[in-house]
Amino acid sequence: MNAQMKKGIVEVCVLATISDAPSYGYKIISDLSEIIEISESTLYPILKRLEASNCLKTFNREYNGRTRKYYEITNQGIDKIKSFLDEWKEIDMVINFIKRRKK
């Protein structure tokens, strides 16, 4: 798969993971492990990019005496998911066209 396309898919997967409720790094990795393998060294730059593009925001909360950083989706992040799904419909149409035409 094209690296750029994969990067976009992983970003949207991260957003989808936190779309129901704020979450933290380890939990995001755990939730994503059902569908993709992702490491901390891959996740945290993605989270940083998504925060810089206002697709998510962060806050700190104490947990077991330690401060944990949480990530929460923003309206811009929800829009990014919707946009991705719309684009994916177009890709799906192209794939189906190719499948019908292959010999």
CORGI-V829431 format. One record per pair of residues at least 6 apart in sequence whose ideal C-beta (glycine too) atoms are under 6 Angstrom apart, sorted by the first residue. I is the first residue (numbers start at 1). J is the second residue. D is the distance in Angstrom with one decimal. If there is no record, write none. Layout:
i={I,I}
j={J,J}
d={D,D}
This chain:
i={11,12,12,13,14,15,15,15,17,17,17,18,18,19,22,22,24,24,29,29,32,47,50,54,54,55,55,55,56,56,56,56,57,57,58,58,59,60,60,61,61}
j={46,81,84,32,46,73,77,81,28,31,32,71,73,73,70,72,68,70,38,43,38,71,56,74,76,76,77,80,71,73,74,77,72,74,69,71,70,67,69,68,70}
d={5.7,5.8,4.5,5.9,5.6,5.8,4.8,5.4,5.3,4.8,5.9,5.4,5.1,5.2,4.4,4.1,5.2,5.3,5.8,5.9,5.3,5.9,4.8,5.9,4.8,5.1,3.6,5.3,5.0,5.4,5.9,5.3,5.4,5.7,5.7,5.7,5.4,5.0,5.7,5.7,5.8}
